[in-house]
Amino acid sequence: MNPQSNLLEHIAMERQTSWRAGGVVRFGYAPSSEKDLALFLKSKSRPGLPLFFVGLGSNLLIRDGGLEALVVFTHRGLSEMLVSGDNRGKLFYASAGVALPKLARFSANMGFEGAEFMAGIPGSVGGGLAMNAGCYGSEIWDCVERVRTITSDGEIKERSPSEYTIQYRKVSQKYEQKEFFVGGWFRFNPGDKKKSRDKIRELLKRRVKEQPLSKPNSGSVFRNPEGNFAAQLIENSGLKGLHRGAALVSDKHANFIINTGGATAKNIEDLILEVQEVVELNSGVKLKREVHIMGDHC
Ligand SMILES: Cc1cc2nc3c(=O)[nH]c(=O)nc-3n(C[C@H](O)[C@H](O)[C@H](O)COP(=O)(O)OP(=O)(O)OC[C@H]3O[C@@H](n4cnc5c(N)ncnc54)[C@H](O)[C@@H]3O)c2cc1C
């Protein structure tokens, strides 16, 4: 197999991100497996641009001027999921491209509990590990036994949680050379199939009630400041309904910015900056972004 055959050029990120907005990435690689990815990264002929990984693009905005980079899209090819055992019970393995809701359902259907919270997070395992995704009091790293990573030269490694600094929606590696997640081993507890499925249903219902899911969005734009809620601060500043072009602060959930149709990345970023500014003026709190913004301005 020729690994270069999965290499694409000029990928429009409006098709790859949940905001349905953004510029073009110079090169994209969609590996068919972990092995294929390792071969590709080892090959001398691969583009020598900065490397980064994208899962389901549910927490990402690429500026309208695009990004001169080589992006690995994990979602289609890194899709392995399996269960194995050790002397302490069962371990679930999920590759970086597996959608978090799929892992939640897989675990529930096997009669294990603890992954239900992932069912409403529309990201991938790799993105979840990079962001320490979580909700309703649980976070993905609570369940991680170890992770599998790859270096930019295609070398595979296994790492333990102690090799990372894990914070609220932020994970930093303690070792030097940059590595990307290709999968994770998770420990969930034996539970009750029906209870877990019911819990998933309840959590999804809650999201439909509380979040503006009918329009493209990227979930919570800002992290909650210590002892406060970003949505509350935005709402108290009277910013619901504020818009820049087709980017709008949702009336349903003030920490969501929705694309009402044809928003540019600039519309979204300008709105983010304005919300930050007004909230700081009103409350003295500087909101920190949860969504990742990369690339060049036009
Ligand atoms: C409707 C909605 C609801 C949401 N609700 C929640 C929620 O409740 N809780 C929550 O935490 N988040 C939530 N999010 C945000 C988002 O789904 C999560 O942050 C998710 O973990 C991002 O995963 P992704 O695959 O989409 O990452 P991407 O958006 O593709 O990438 C996000 C970041 O992770 C990096 N990354 C991606 N894959 C890898 C990898 N394999 N190795 C290294 N780095 C990688 C990217 O480079 C980027 O910096 C929500 C989003 C939406 C749209």
The ligand as an SDF file (V2000), in Angstrom:
LIG
                    3D

 53 58  0  0  0  0  0  0  0  0999 V2000
  -23.0160   20.4820   20.7410 C   0  0  0  0  0  0  0  0  0  0  0  0
  -21.6980   20.3290   21.4400 C   0  0  0  0  0  0  0  0  0  0  0  0
  -21.6740   19.9560   22.7700 C   0  0  0  0  0  0  0  0  0  0  0  0
  -20.4310   19.8000   23.4310 C   0  0  0  0  0  0  0  0  0  0  0  0
  -20.4450   19.4210   24.7370 N   0  0  0  0  0  0  0  0  0  0  0  0
  -19.2630   19.2420   25.3710 C   0  0  0  0  0  0  0  0  0  0  0  0
  -19.2460   18.8110   26.7400 C   0  0  0  0  0  0  0  0  0  0  0  0
  -20.2740   18.5810   27.3630 O   0  0  0  0  0  0  0  0  0  0  0  0
  -18.0390   18.6540   27.3250 N   0  0  0  0  0  0  0  0  0  0  0  0
  -16.8600   18.8940   26.6680 C   0  0  0  0  0  0  0  0  0  0  0  0
  -15.7880   18.7140   27.2630 O   0  0  0  0  0  0  0  0  0  0  0  0
  -16.8600   19.2930   25.3860 N   0  0  0  0  0  0  0  0  0  0  0  0
  -18.0320   19.4690   24.7260 C   0  0  0  0  0  0  0  0  0  0  0  0
  -18.0200   19.8840   23.4220 N   0  0  0  0  0  0  0  0  0  0  0  0
  -16.7410   20.1890   22.7470 C   0  0  0  0  0  0  0  0  0  0  0  0
  -16.0690   19.0160   22.0170 C   0  0  0  0  0  0  0  0  0  0  0  0
  -17.0250   18.0740   21.5820 O   0  0  0  0  0  0  0  0  0  0  0  0
  -15.0250   18.3230   22.8880 C   0  0  0  0  0  0  0  0  0  0  0  0
  -14.0140   19.2260   23.2800 O   0  0  0  0  0  0  0  0  0  0  0  0
  -14.3640   17.1390   22.1660 C   0  0  0  0  0  0  0  0  0  0  0  0
  -13.5420   16.4580   23.0620 O   0  0  0  0  0  0  0  0  0  0  0  0
  -13.5300   17.5810   20.9690 C   0  0  0  0  0  0  0  0  0  0  0  0
  -13.2220   16.4310   20.2230 O   0  0  0  0  0  0  0  0  0  0  0  0
  -12.9610   16.5160   18.6520 P   0  0  0  0  0  0  0  0  0  0  0  0
  -12.6040   15.1770   18.1670 O   0  0  0  0  0  0  0  0  0  0  0  0
  -14.1150   17.1700   17.9730 O   0  0  0  0  0  0  0  0  0  0  0  0
  -11.7070   17.4810   18.6540 O   0  0  0  0  0  0  0  0  0  0  0  0
  -11.2970   18.5150   17.5240 P   0  0  0  0  0  0  0  0  0  0  0  0
  -12.2650   19.6600   17.5210 O   0  0  0  0  0  0  0  0  0  0  0  0
  -11.0880   17.8100   16.2480 O   0  0  0  0  0  0  0  0  0  0  0  0
   -9.9120   19.0290   18.1180 O   0  0  0  0  0  0  0  0  0  0  0  0
   -9.8810   19.7410   19.3290 C   0  0  0  0  0  0  0  0  0  0  0  0
   -8.4230   19.8700   19.7810 C   0  0  0  0  0  0  0  0  0  0  0  0
   -7.9270   18.5770   20.0860 O   0  0  0  0  0  0  0  0  0  0  0  0
   -6.7880   18.2910   19.2790 C   0  0  0  0  0  0  0  0  0  0  0  0
   -6.8330   16.8730   18.8990 N   0  0  0  0  0  0  0  0  0  0  0  0
   -7.8250   16.2300   18.2420 C   0  0  0  0  0  0  0  0  0  0  0  0
   -7.5110   14.9260   18.0860 N   0  0  0  0  0  0  0  0  0  0  0  0
   -6.2830   14.7530   18.6340 C   0  0  0  0  0  0  0  0  0  0  0  0
   -5.4000   13.6310   18.7840 C   0  0  0  0  0  0  0  0  0  0  0  0
   -5.7220   12.4330   18.3200 N   0  0  0  0  0  0  0  0  0  0  0  0
   -4.2040   13.8240   19.4220 N   0  0  0  0  0  0  0  0  0  0  0  0
   -3.8750   15.0400   19.8910 C   0  0  0  0  0  0  0  0  0  0  0  0
   -4.6540   16.1470   19.7760 N   0  0  0  0  0  0  0  0  0  0  0  0
   -5.8430   15.9970   19.1600 C   0  0  0  0  0  0  0  0  0  0  0  0
   -6.9040   19.2050   18.0590 C   0  0  0  0  0  0  0  0  0  0  0  0
   -5.6380   19.4530   17.4730 O   0  0  0  0  0  0  0  0  0  0  0  0
   -7.5170   20.4320   18.6780 C   0  0  0  0  0  0  0  0  0  0  0  0
   -6.5200   21.2160   19.2810 O   0  0  0  0  0  0  0  0  0  0  0  0
  -19.2310   20.0410   22.7360 C   0  0  0  0  0  0  0  0  0  0  0  0
  -19.2620   20.4020   21.3780 C   0  0  0  0  0  0  0  0  0  0  0  0
  -20.4900   20.5450   20.7400 C   0  0  0  0  0  0  0  0  0  0  0  0
  -20.5060   20.9190   19.2740 C   0  0  0  0  0  0  0  0  0  0  0  0
  1  2  1  0
  2  3  1  0
  2 52  2  0
  3  4  2  0
  4  5  1  0
  4 50  1  0
  5  6  2  0
  6  7  1  0
  6 13  1  0
  7  8  2  0
  7  9  1  0
  9 10  1  0
 10 11  2  0
 10 12  1  0
 12 13  2  0
 13 14  1  0
 14 15  1  0
 14 50  1  0
 15 16  1  0
 16 17  1  0
 16 18  1  0
 18 19  1  0
 18 20  1  0
 20 21  1  0
 20 22  1  0
 22 23  1  0
 23 24  1  0
 24 25  2  0
 24 26  1  0
 24 27  1  0
 27 28  1  0
 28 29  2  0
 28 30  1  0
 28 31  1  0
 31 32  1  0
 32 33  1  0
 33 34  1  0
 33 48  1  0
 34 35  1  0
 35 36  1  0
 35 46  1  0
 36 37  1  0
 36 45  1  0
 37 38  2  0
 38 39  1  0
 39 40  1  0
 39 45  2  0
 40 41  1  0
 40 42  2  0
 42 43  1  0
 43 44  2  0
 44 45  1  0
 46 47  1  0
 46 48  1  0
 48 49  1  0
 50 51  2  0
 51 52  1  0
 52 53  1  0
M  END
$$$$
